Amino acid sequence: MFMNFSKLSVLVVEDSPAMRQLLADLIQTLGVGSVFTAANGKEGYDEYVLRLPDIIITDWHMPGIDGLQFIEKVRKNPDSPKRTVPIIMISGFAAPPRVEKARDFGITEYLVKPFKAQDIARRISHAINQPRDFILTSEFVGPDRRRRKDDTKKGQARREVDIEKNEKNIEHQKPKRPRKPHRKI
């Protein structure tokens, strides 16, 4: 599957000079038209405002403003010029609580180190070809966290189907043993 990324611009925010250069070279090898880099979240935000990239790839752990703080600034700052920009977070941590935390900050994709060029190409392609609705509330700003969409039912009919599923799930659960009452001595 060949994708033409020549019209894309990507911002790489990574504190390790070697990793930053590797990512920039890798992304250019994929045919991305413009690649910009920054060494930390503060520089990253400045570059983001200046360049308005189509996609941001950021590391999690960086000195000063880390990846999560950077994402929060992109997503929640009222002066942020392009809050819906797809953000791919890279990290050495794959534990579900970490991924969930990054997701809750508004990332679009999550990529665990070490990774292959094909993995980055897939994440970029997914962000472009299968964009998710963007959610903007007082509690959350970012892409819709649900990946699967079932468009067979809409509105109230959809909710009724969900209620029926939940009722069936409740019926199939094992009943819990009642607790023994505490004795007063």
Secondary structure as the mmCIF struct_conf table of DSSP 4:
data_model
#
loop_
_struct_conf.conf_type_id
_struct_conf.id
_struct_conf.beg_label_comp_id
_struct_conf.beg_label_asym_id
_struct_conf.beg_label_seq_id
_struct_conf.end_label_comp_id
_struct_conf.end_label_asym_id
_struct_conf.end_label_seq_id
TURN_TY1_P TURN_TY1_P1 SER A 6 LYS A 7
STRN STRN1 SER A 9 VAL A 13
BEND BEND1 ASP A 15 ASP A 15
HELX_RH_AL_P HELX_RH_AL_P1 PRO A 17 THR A 29
TURN_TY1_P TURN_TY1_P2 LEU A 30 GLY A 31
BEND BEND2 GLY A 33 GLY A 33
STRN STRN2 SER A 34 ALA A 38
BEND BEND3 ALA A 39 ASN A 40
HELX_RH_AL_P HELX_RH_AL_P2 GLY A 41 ARG A 51
BEND BEND4 ASP A 54 ASP A 54
STRN STRN3 ILE A 55 ASP A 59
BEND BEND5 TRP A 60 TRP A 60
BEND BEND6 PRO A 63 ILE A 65
HELX_RH_AL_P HELX_RH_AL_P3 GLY A 67 LYS A 76
TURN_TY1_P TURN_TY1_P3 PRO A 78 ASP A 79
TURN_TY1_P TURN_TY1_P4 PRO A 81 THR A 84
STRN STRN4 ILE A 87 SER A 91
BEND BEND7 GLY A 92 GLY A 92
HELX_RH_AL_P HELX_RH_AL_P4 PRO A 96 PHE A 105
TURN_TY1_P TURN_TY1_P5 GLY A 106 GLY A 106
BEND BEND8 THR A 108 THR A 108
STRN STRN5 GLU A 109 VAL A 112
BEND BEND9 LYS A 113 PRO A 114
HELX_RH_AL_P HELX_RH_AL_P5 ALA A 117 ASN A 129
BEND BEND10 GLN A 130 GLN A 130
HELX_LH_PP_P HELX_LH_PP_P1 PRO A 131 ASP A 133
STRN STRN6 PHE A 134 LEU A 136
BEND BEND11 SER A 138 GLU A 139
STRN STRN7 VAL A 141 PRO A 143
BEND BEND12 ARG A 145 ARG A 145
TURN_TY1_P TURN_TY1_P6 ASP A 151 THR A 152
BEND BEND13 LYS A 153 LYS A 153
HELX_RH_AL_P HELX_RH_AL_P6 GLY A 155 HIS A 172
BEND BEND14 GLN A 173 GLN A 173
HELX_LH_PP_P HELX_LH_PP_P2 LYS A 174 LYS A 184
#
